[in-house]
Amino acid sequence: MQNQQFGVATVARWNPYVNTRPETHLEFTVWYVSADGRMRWATGVTHWDDYQDAGTLRDKVLSLQTDFVQKQWSRIEVNIPNRDHYGHLRPGFIKDTGMLLVTREVLH
């Protein structure tokens, strides 16, 4: 495996005030360059917290990843759980509400 180099992390979207009430949890996806050079992703959930800035939330998501993924990530996306029109959790429901999108370029 050759060492990948990455550009500076760029916050493309940060919207901590998308809901008027705290949620039960946040869902995240982390894209990373695997050992074979292909893009892979890891998903998970974390507890809702009062995140005041994008860096704190990014660091929280990365702290839940392996050392390899922490070094090789290229995109992080955090979403508020899908809910229907009545506020019930609905997996697969179309209303994804993005809270954070951070990217960094793979420079090879």
Rosetta constraint file for C-alpha pairs under 8 A:
AtomPair CA 1 CA 35 HARMONIC 5.75 0.50
AtomPair CA 1 CA 36 HARMONIC 6.62 0.50
AtomPair CA 1 CA 37 HARMONIC 7.67 0.50
AtomPair CA 3 CA 108 HARMONIC 7.75 0.50
AtomPair CA 4 CA 72 HARMONIC 7.42 0.50
AtomPair CA 4 CA 106 HARMONIC 6.97 0.50
AtomPair CA 4 CA 107 HARMONIC 6.99 0.50
AtomPair CA 4 CA 108 HARMONIC 5.10 0.50
AtomPair CA 5 CA 106 HARMONIC 6.05 0.50
AtomPair CA 5 CA 107 HARMONIC 5.20 0.50
AtomPair CA 5 CA 108 HARMONIC 5.45 0.50
AtomPair CA 6 CA 74 HARMONIC 7.68 0.50
AtomPair CA 6 CA 104 HARMONIC 6.35 0.50
AtomPair CA 6 CA 105 HARMONIC 5.51 0.50
AtomPair CA 6 CA 106 HARMONIC 4.63 0.50
AtomPair CA 6 CA 107 HARMONIC 5.31 0.50
AtomPair CA 6 CA 108 HARMONIC 7.50 0.50
AtomPair CA 7 CA 104 HARMONIC 5.43 0.50
AtomPair CA 7 CA 105 HARMONIC 4.94 0.50
AtomPair CA 7 CA 106 HARMONIC 6.42 0.50
AtomPair CA 7 CA 107 HARMONIC 6.53 0.50
AtomPair CA 8 CA 104 HARMONIC 5.70 0.50
AtomPair CA 8 CA 105 HARMONIC 7.27 0.50
AtomPair CA 9 CA 102 HARMONIC 6.56 0.50
AtomPair CA 9 CA 103 HARMONIC 5.62 0.50
AtomPair CA 9 CA 104 HARMONIC 4.52 0.50
AtomPair CA 9 CA 105 HARMONIC 7.77 0.50
AtomPair CA 10 CA 102 HARMONIC 5.55 0.50
AtomPair CA 10 CA 103 HARMONIC 5.34 0.50
AtomPair CA 10 CA 104 HARMONIC 6.04 0.50
AtomPair CA 11 CA 54 HARMONIC 7.44 0.50
AtomPair CA 11 CA 100 HARMONIC 7.57 0.50
AtomPair CA 11 CA 101 HARMONIC 6.02 0.50
AtomPair CA 11 CA 102 HARMONIC 4.42 0.50
AtomPair CA 11 CA 103 HARMONIC 6.54 0.50
AtomPair CA 12 CA 100 HARMONIC 7.71 0.50
AtomPair CA 12 CA 101 HARMONIC 5.43 0.50
AtomPair CA 12 CA 102 HARMONIC 5.68 0.50
AtomPair CA 12 CA 103 HARMONIC 7.04 0.50
AtomPair CA 13 CA 99 HARMONIC 7.06 0.50
AtomPair CA 13 CA 100 HARMONIC 5.32 0.50
AtomPair CA 13 CA 101 HARMONIC 4.93 0.50
AtomPair CA 13 CA 102 HARMONIC 7.10 0.50
AtomPair CA 14 CA 54 HARMONIC 6.30 0.50
AtomPair CA 14 CA 99 HARMONIC 5.67 0.50
AtomPair CA 14 CA 100 HARMONIC 4.69 0.50
AtomPair CA 14 CA 101 HARMONIC 6.67 0.50
AtomPair CA 15 CA 98 HARMONIC 7.52 0.50
AtomPair CA 15 CA 99 HARMONIC 4.93 0.50
AtomPair CA 15 CA 100 HARMONIC 6.53 0.50
AtomPair CA 16 CA 51 HARMONIC 7.14 0.50
AtomPair CA 16 CA 52 HARMONIC 7.48 0.50
AtomPair CA 16 CA 53 HARMONIC 7.95 0.50
AtomPair CA 16 CA 99 HARMONIC 5.94 0.50
AtomPair CA 16 CA 100 HARMONIC 7.92 0.50
AtomPair CA 18 CA 97 HARMONIC 7.51 0.50
AtomPair CA 18 CA 99 HARMONIC 7.22 0.50
AtomPair CA 19 CA 23 HARMONIC 7.97 0.50
AtomPair CA 22 CA 48 HARMONIC 6.95 0.50
AtomPair CA 22 CA 49 HARMONIC 7.98 0.50
AtomPair CA 23 CA 48 HARMONIC 5.99 0.50
AtomPair CA 23 CA 80 HARMONIC 7.36 0.50
AtomPair CA 23 CA 81 HARMONIC 7.85 0.50
AtomPair CA 24 CA 47 HARMONIC 6.73 0.50
AtomPair CA 24 CA 48 HARMONIC 5.86 0.50
AtomPair CA 25 CA 45 HARMONIC 6.57 0.50
AtomPair CA 25 CA 46 HARMONIC 5.66 0.50
AtomPair CA 25 CA 47 HARMONIC 4.49 0.50
AtomPair CA 25 CA 48 HARMONIC 4.53 0.50
AtomPair CA 25 CA 80 HARMONIC 7.27 0.50
AtomPair CA 25 CA 81 HARMONIC 7.03 0.50
AtomPair CA 26 CA 45 HARMONIC 5.52 0.50
AtomPair CA 26 CA 46 HARMONIC 5.35 0.50
AtomPair CA 26 CA 47 HARMONIC 6.21 0.50
AtomPair CA 26 CA 48 HARMONIC 5.88 0.50
AtomPair CA 26 CA 78 HARMONIC 6.70 0.50
AtomPair CA 26 CA 79 HARMONIC 5.93 0.50
AtomPair CA 26 CA 80 HARMONIC 5.14 0.50
AtomPair CA 26 CA 81 HARMONIC 6.14 0.50
AtomPair CA 27 CA 43 HARMONIC 7.45 0.50
AtomPair CA 27 CA 44 HARMONIC 5.83 0.50
AtomPair CA 27 CA 45 HARMONIC 4.41 0.50
AtomPair CA 27 CA 46 HARMONIC 6.55 0.50
AtomPair CA 27 CA 78 HARMONIC 5.71 0.50
AtomPair CA 27 CA 79 HARMONIC 5.26 0.50
AtomPair CA 27 CA 80 HARMONIC 6.29 0.50
AtomPair CA 27 CA 81 HARMONIC 6.31 0.50
AtomPair CA 28 CA 43 HARMONIC 5.57 0.50
AtomPair CA 28 CA 44 HARMONIC 5.47 0.50
AtomPair CA 28 CA 45 HARMONIC 6.02 0.50
AtomPair CA 28 CA 46 HARMONIC 7.86 0.50
AtomPair CA 28 CA 61 HARMONIC 7.44 0.50
AtomPair CA 28 CA 76 HARMONIC 7.20 0.50
AtomPair CA 28 CA 77 HARMONIC 5.58 0.50
AtomPair CA 28 CA 78 HARMONIC 4.30 0.50
AtomPair CA 28 CA 79 HARMONIC 6.17 0.50
AtomPair CA 29 CA 41 HARMONIC 6.54 0.50
AtomPair CA 29 CA 42 HARMONIC 5.62 0.50
AtomPair CA 29 CA 43 HARMONIC 4.36 0.50
AtomPair CA 29 CA 44 HARMONIC 6.68 0.50
AtomPair CA 29 CA 76 HARMONIC 5.85 0.50
AtomPair CA 29 CA 77 HARMONIC 5.32 0.50
AtomPair CA 29 CA 78 HARMONIC 6.57 0.50
AtomPair CA 30 CA 41 HARMONIC 5.38 0.50
AtomPair CA 30 CA 42 HARMONIC 5.24 0.50
AtomPair CA 30 CA 43 HARMONIC 6.38 0.50
AtomPair CA 30 CA 73 HARMONIC 6.70 0.50
AtomPair CA 30 CA 74 HARMONIC 7.68 0.50
AtomPair CA 30 CA 75 HARMONIC 5.82 0.50
AtomPair CA 30 CA 76 HARMONIC 4.55 0.50
AtomPair CA 30 CA 77 HARMONIC 6.54 0.50
AtomPair CA 31 CA 39 HARMONIC 6.56 0.50
AtomPair CA 31 CA 40 HARMONIC 5.62 0.50
AtomPair CA 31 CA 41 HARMONIC 4.21 0.50
AtomPair CA 31 CA 42 HARMONIC 6.56 0.50
AtomPair CA 31 CA 73 HARMONIC 5.71 0.50
AtomPair CA 31 CA 74 HARMONIC 5.74 0.50
AtomPair CA 31 CA 75 HARMONIC 5.06 0.50
AtomPair CA 31 CA 76 HARMONIC 6.38 0.50
AtomPair CA 32 CA 39 HARMONIC 5.59 0.50
AtomPair CA 32 CA 40 HARMONIC 5.49 0.50
AtomPair CA 32 CA 41 HARMONIC 6.03 0.50
AtomPair CA 32 CA 69 HARMONIC 6.16 0.50
AtomPair CA 32 CA 72 HARMONIC 5.22 0.50
AtomPair CA 32 CA 73 HARMONIC 3.95 0.50
AtomPair CA 32 CA 74 HARMONIC 5.31 0.50
AtomPair CA 32 CA 75 HARMONIC 7.01 0.50
AtomPair CA 33 CA 37 HARMONIC 5.59 0.50
AtomPair CA 33 CA 38 HARMONIC 5.57 0.50
AtomPair CA 33 CA 39 HARMONIC 4.68 0.50
AtomPair CA 33 CA 40 HARMONIC 6.27 0.50
AtomPair CA 33 CA 69 HARMONIC 7.95 0.50
AtomPair CA 33 CA 72 HARMONIC 5.47 0.50
AtomPair CA 33 CA 73 HARMONIC 6.46 0.50
AtomPair CA 33 CA 74 HARMONIC 7.25 0.50
AtomPair CA 34 CA 38 HARMONIC 5.46 0.50
AtomPair CA 34 CA 39 HARMONIC 6.06 0.50
AtomPair CA 34 CA 40 HARMONIC 6.24 0.50
AtomPair CA 34 CA 72 HARMONIC 7.42 0.50
AtomPair CA 46 CA 61 HARMONIC 7.74 0.50
AtomPair CA 51 CA 56 HARMONIC 6.49 0.50
AtomPair CA 51 CA 57 HARMONIC 6.16 0.50
AtomPair CA 52 CA 56 HARMONIC 7.33 0.50
AtomPair CA 53 CA 57 HARMONIC 6.95 0.50
AtomPair CA 54 CA 58 HARMONIC 6.11 0.50
AtomPair CA 54 CA 100 HARMONIC 6.91 0.50
AtomPair CA 55 CA 59 HARMONIC 6.01 0.50
AtomPair CA 56 CA 60 HARMONIC 6.18 0.50
AtomPair CA 57 CA 61 HARMONIC 6.29 0.50
AtomPair CA 58 CA 62 HARMONIC 6.19 0.50
AtomPair CA 58 CA 76 HARMONIC 7.47 0.50
AtomPair CA 58 CA 102 HARMONIC 7.71 0.50
AtomPair CA 59 CA 63 HARMONIC 6.00 0.50
AtomPair CA 60 CA 64 HARMONIC 6.80 0.50
AtomPair CA 61 CA 65 HARMONIC 7.10 0.50
AtomPair CA 62 CA 69 HARMONIC 7.97 0.50
AtomPair CA 62 CA 70 HARMONIC 5.85 0.50
AtomPair CA 63 CA 70 HARMONIC 7.76 0.50
AtomPair CA 65 CA 69 HARMONIC 5.98 0.50
AtomPair CA 65 CA 70 HARMONIC 6.17 0.50
AtomPair CA 66 CA 70 HARMONIC 6.21 0.50
AtomPair CA 67 CA 71 HARMONIC 6.39 0.50
AtomPair CA 68 CA 72 HARMONIC 6.15 0.50
AtomPair CA 69 CA 73 HARMONIC 5.55 0.50
AtomPair CA 73 CA 104 HARMONIC 7.86 0.50
AtomPair CA 74 CA 103 HARMONIC 5.53 0.50
AtomPair CA 74 CA 104 HARMONIC 4.97 0.50
AtomPair CA 74 CA 105 HARMONIC 6.39 0.50
AtomPair CA 74 CA 106 HARMONIC 6.79 0.50
AtomPair CA 75 CA 101 HARMONIC 7.25 0.50
AtomPair CA 75 CA 102 HARMONIC 5.60 0.50
AtomPair CA 75 CA 103 HARMONIC 4.31 0.50
AtomPair CA 75 CA 104 HARMONIC 6.39 0.50
AtomPair CA 76 CA 100 HARMONIC 7.56 0.50
AtomPair CA 76 CA 101 HARMONIC 5.68 0.50
AtomPair CA 76 CA 102 HARMONIC 5.14 0.50
AtomPair CA 76 CA 103 HARMONIC 6.45 0.50
AtomPair CA 77 CA 98 HARMONIC 7.47 0.50
AtomPair CA 77 CA 99 HARMONIC 7.68 0.50
AtomPair CA 77 CA 100 HARMONIC 5.56 0.50
AtomPair CA 77 CA 101 HARMONIC 4.57 0.50
AtomPair CA 77 CA 102 HARMONIC 6.58 0.50
AtomPair CA 78 CA 98 HARMONIC 6.22 0.50
AtomPair CA 78 CA 99 HARMONIC 5.59 0.50
AtomPair CA 78 CA 100 HARMONIC 5.03 0.50
AtomPair CA 78 CA 101 HARMONIC 6.62 0.50
AtomPair CA 79 CA 96 HARMONIC 6.61 0.50
AtomPair CA 79 CA 97 HARMONIC 5.53 0.50
AtomPair CA 79 CA 98 HARMONIC 4.46 0.50
AtomPair CA 79 CA 99 HARMONIC 5.29 0.50
AtomPair CA 79 CA 100 HARMONIC 7.03 0.50
AtomPair CA 80 CA 96 HARMONIC 6.88 0.50
AtomPair CA 80 CA 97 HARMONIC 5.40 0.50
AtomPair CA 80 CA 98 HARMONIC 6.42 0.50
AtomPair CA 80 CA 99 HARMONIC 6.72 0.50
AtomPair CA 81 CA 89 HARMONIC 6.91 0.50
AtomPair CA 81 CA 96 HARMONIC 6.99 0.50
AtomPair CA 81 CA 97 HARMONIC 7.42 0.50
AtomPair CA 82 CA 89 HARMONIC 5.83 0.50
AtomPair CA 82 CA 90 HARMONIC 5.56 0.50
AtomPair CA 82 CA 91 HARMONIC 6.13 0.50
AtomPair CA 82 CA 92 HARMONIC 7.12 0.50
AtomPair CA 82 CA 93 HARMONIC 5.77 0.50
AtomPair CA 82 CA 94 HARMONIC 7.20 0.50
AtomPair CA 82 CA 95 HARMONIC 5.64 0.50
AtomPair CA 82 CA 96 HARMONIC 5.54 0.50
AtomPair CA 82 CA 97 HARMONIC 7.39 0.50
AtomPair CA 83 CA 87 HARMONIC 5.24 0.50
AtomPair CA 83 CA 88 HARMONIC 5.19 0.50
AtomPair CA 83 CA 89 HARMONIC 4.45 0.50
AtomPair CA 83 CA 90 HARMONIC 5.16 0.50
AtomPair CA 83 CA 91 HARMONIC 7.81 0.50
AtomPair CA 83 CA 93 HARMONIC 6.74 0.50
AtomPair CA 83 CA 95 HARMONIC 6.66 0.50
AtomPair CA 84 CA 88 HARMONIC 5.58 0.50
AtomPair CA 84 CA 89 HARMONIC 6.62 0.50
AtomPair CA 84 CA 90 HARMONIC 6.11 0.50
AtomPair CA 84 CA 93 HARMONIC 6.79 0.50
AtomPair CA 84 CA 95 HARMONIC 7.36 0.50
